[in-house]
Amino acid sequence: MSAADLEASFPAVRIESWTPEVEMDTDALVMHTVYVLPTRTVVVDELPVTVFDDSVRFLPKYARAAGAEVQFAPIPGDRRFVSEYSHDPGVWELALTCYGFLNDWLIMAVTAWITSRCQVTGLSESEALEREMELEIAEWKPKKGKFVGLRVKGRGSDVIDAIRELRALDD
């Protein structure tokens, strides 16, 4: 199923084009590996710094335990995380990229992330899958020299179902 057909087949999700805005060493990307991307930019000493949400801190470890090859994206500088203890974000947000086509590793990475969120929040898996989720995914297309991606928003279970049906991101 193409990205164009996805929204028609899954009306409960909202889909839009998305491209990672973070600088990345694309020569370091390896096939069959999913990379976690930072989801925010904060200002530190008057300079923009990309940061990862604390919810992904252990995602590579959890995903590897489940059999998926997941790493943090090769971005310049130190890896920084931001924690927000004062509130529960209404939408759970995750950004991932891979080299080449989408595959089952991506689904395993998302599932591992939801499992880790359940452990931290105390929610059951079924409760977590009812939460609003924003999943940003991009494929590195080396022959085109660019990323092609989508932002998929909706209930967690609907987002995962939609991504399972998606086999390639169209331009």
N, C-alpha and C positions, 0 to 999 in steps of 0.2 A: 504494500500500500504506500502511496506517495504522501508527502506532507500535504499536498493540495486536497487529497481525498480524506485526510484524517479528520478534519473538523466536521465535515459532513457526516462521517460515520460516528463521531463522538460529540454530539451537540452539547454535552455537559462540560466540555473543556473549551477554553479560549486559547487560540494559537496565533502567534505573531512571529515575524522574522526576528532573529537575534544573532548578533555577532559579538564574541568576546572583545572587550575593550582593553584588556590587560596585555602588556607586552610579554611575549613568551618566546623562548628559544625553541622554535619549531623543529630545528635539526635534532633536538634531543627526544622528540616524540617517537614512540615505538608502537608498532602494530600490536593489537590485542591487549592494549593497556588503556584503562580509563584514567583520566586526570581530573583531579578536583581543582576548580578555579575559585579565586576569591570573588566574593559577591558584592563587596563594597569598597568605596574609596573614602578615607578620612584624611583630615588635614593634620599633619604633625610638623611643628616648627615652620608653619606656612607653606609646607610642601605636601602635595597629594601622595598618599600612601595606600596601596591596595591591601586589604585585609580579608582574612577568612573568618567566617562566623565560627564561634567556638563549637558549634554543633558538628563540625566536620573534623575537629582535631584528631579524633581516633578512627575516622572513617577508613583510611587505608588499612589499618590494622584489622578492623572488623571484617572488611571485605576480603582481605587475604585469607582470614580464617574460614570464610565461606567459600573460598576457592577462586575468587576473582582477583585479577591483577589491577590494583588501584594505587595510584601515587598522587602526590601533590604536583601541580603543574610546574614546569621549570620556568619560574619567573625570576627576574633579577631582584637582588636584595634579600633581606631576611624575611622569613615567613612570619607574619604577624597575625594574631587572632584577636577578635573583639568579643567580649562577653557582655551580655545584657541580663542582669539579674533583677532589674526593677520591674520588668513586665514580661508577659508571654507574647511573643510576636503572633499576630493573627494569622499570618501566612508563613508556612515553613518554606525556606528558599534554599535551593541547591543548584550549583552550576558545575557542569561536567563537560569534558571534551575528550575526543578520541581521534586517532589517526585512522583514516579510512572509513569504512562503513560502520553503522551502528550494529551492535551485537548483544548477545546475552550478558556479557560482562557489565554492560551499562545497567541492565535491569537488576543484576545482582548487586551492583554498587548502590543503587537507589534503595533496594530492599534492606541492605546492611545499614544504610543511613537511617531508615525508618526504625529499624530494630534498635539502633543505638539511641535514637530520640525517645523511644518507648522506655528504655532503661533509665534515662535521665529524668523524664517527666512523670513516670509512673502510669502512663496511659497504656491500655491494652493495644495490641496491634490493630484490632478492628476500630477502636476509637481513633487511633492515629491515622488510619486510612480515610476517616471521615473529615480530617482537618483539611483546610485549604492549603494547597501546595503550589509553588511556582518552581518548575524545573526548567533550567536553561541547559540546552545541549547543543554542542557544535561538533562537526566533523572537520578535521584538517584535510583539505584537498590539495596534496602536494603538487599535482600537475597543474592546478589552477593557481597555486600559491596563495590560497585564502581559506578562511573558515566559512562554513555554511552552517547556519544554525536556526533553532527554533526556541521560543519561550512558550511553554505549555502551562496553563493555569487551570486549576479546578480542584475538586476533591481528590485526595491522594489516590484512592482506588481508580478513579476515572483517568487520572494522569498516567498511572502505570499501565492501565489497559490500553490507552492510546499509544504509548511508546512501544508496547509489545507488538503492536500491529505495524509500526513504522519500520521500514527496512533501510531507507535512505532519505537523506534530506535533500530536497530539490532546491535549485537556485530560484 
